[in-house]
Amino acid sequence: MVDELRNQLKSQDLSNLLPSSVANVGGSVFPDEPAAVDIQVFSSIIQAWQKVHVPSYGTPIAGSFVQTQHVGAKELIAPGTNEVAQVQQINLENAGGAASIGVIILTGSTVLITTEIPPSETISIQSPPTVGFLPVYVDKSCPLSVVVTSGDPDDLVSTTVYALIAQ
């Protein structure tokens, strides 16, 4: 198994090494005398991986903050494969002047908030102590979206601020 573990690192660097691939190659390791060398190699690989990933785990990636703007009912944020985004702020603006707009903000199919936006007003959703549930985390399988339940969808302007998170 020592050769299998070392070969795992030949084709990729530690920044791209996934824990699942080490587990697949490592398989079951039993703490008996013949496996002592295998366990040491396995341990050194895990320690090296931790030194690359753990110090920044869960923190925003510098330079990854993005502000997006959408009109109407849309998917607001859908990170790519192996990406997680931390949503910092959502502004919902009723750009029309005629009627209120009813909206629902979702992560995947889970409702985060249901609200009404009066004509020509903006609701800002931020971290507490304001109207808030943020930060919220989204990924490819659970995107952030807004649905219009009443009023003219073309009057809704959504602005979202988010950053990618080290994982």
N, C-alpha and C positions, 0 to 999 in steps of 0.2 A: 504494500500500500504506500510506502514511502515514495516510490517512484511515481505513483499515480498522483499523489498530492503535489509533488514538485512539478510534475508535468502540467498541472493545472495552472501554475503561475508562468509557465513558458509562453503561453499564448495570449496572456492578458496582464495588464498592470493592476496594482491594488486598488486604484480608483475605480476600475470597472469590474472588479471581482465581486460577484454576488454571494452572499452567505449561502443561498440555496445551492449554488454550484459546488461549494466546498462540502456541504452536507451530502450532496449526491456522490461526489468522488470519495469522501471519507467513509460514508456508510456507517455501519456499526463498528465501534472500536471498543474492545474489551480490555479492562485494566489488568491484563495478565503479563507475565514476564516477557513473552515473545513480542507483545505489542508495545513495549516501552519506547522503542525508537519511533514507532509510528505516532504515538501520543505526543512525544516531544516535537516532532515535525508539525503535527497538526496544531499544537499549541503555539508554535512560533508563527505559523501562518495567520492564526486568529489574532495574535498580538500585533502583528504588522498591519493587518486590516483595520484593527481598532485605532491604531495611531493615525491612519489616514482618514477614517470616517467619524469616529466618536467625538473628537474635540469640537466639531461643528454641528453635530447631530441636532436636528430640530431648529436650527437658527436660519434666518433669512440669508440667502446667497447674495453677496455684494454685487451690485449692478443688475440684479434681476427684477427690481421693482418695475411694475408696468401699470399704466393707467389706460383703461379701455373705455370706449363710449359706444353704446348701442341704442338704436331707436326701435321701439316696439318690444314684443315678447320674444326673447332670445335666450340662447345659451350664452351666459356672460363670460364664464371661464371654463375651459376644458383642457387641463394640462395634458401634455403628451405622455407616452408610455414611460414609466418609472419616474414621473415628476409629481410632486405634491406642491400645491400653492396654498399660501396663508393669506386669506382675504383680510385686508386692513380696514377698508371703508367702502360703503356703497351709497351713492347718491341717486335718488329717484326723483326725477323732475317731471312735472306735468307741464309740458311746453304749450299746451293748448289753453284757451281761456274760457271754454264753454262749460265743461263738466268735470267732476272728480273722476279719477281713475282708480279702480280697485286692482291691487296687485298681490301676488303671492311669490315669495322668494323661496326657492327650493335648492337643496343639495340632493342630487339624484331625484328620488320621488318623495323625500322627506321635507315637510313644510318647516321653514325656519321662521317666517313671519308673514302675516297677512295684514295689509294696511290699505287705507284710502289716501290718495294724494289730492288735495284740493286744487282747483284751477290755478295755474300760474304760480305754483309753489313747489319747493324742493324739500324732500325728507332726506336727512342724512343719517345713515346707520353706521355707528362707529363702535369702538370698544366702550364698555361701561365707564363712567356713570351715565352716558347718554342712552338713547334708545339703542340697546345693543345686545348682541349675542356674539360679537366678533372678538377676537379673530376666530374664523372658522377655516377648516382645512378641506380642500377638495382635490380630487385626482381624476384620472381618465374615466374610471368606473363610476364616479360620483360627482358630476360637474355641477357648477353653480348656474342657475337659470332663473328667469323671471317670467311669470305668466300674468297676462292681463285678464281679470275676471269681469270688469265692467269699464265702460268708457271707450274712447278711441285709442287703440293700441299705437297708432302713429304719433300720438301726443306724448308717449312715454319716452324719456331719454334717461338711460341708466349709465352711470359712470362708476367704474369699479377700480379700486387700487389694490394690487396684490403683489406678493413676492414669492419666488420659488424657495423651497425649504431644503436644506441639506438633510439627506436621509441615509 
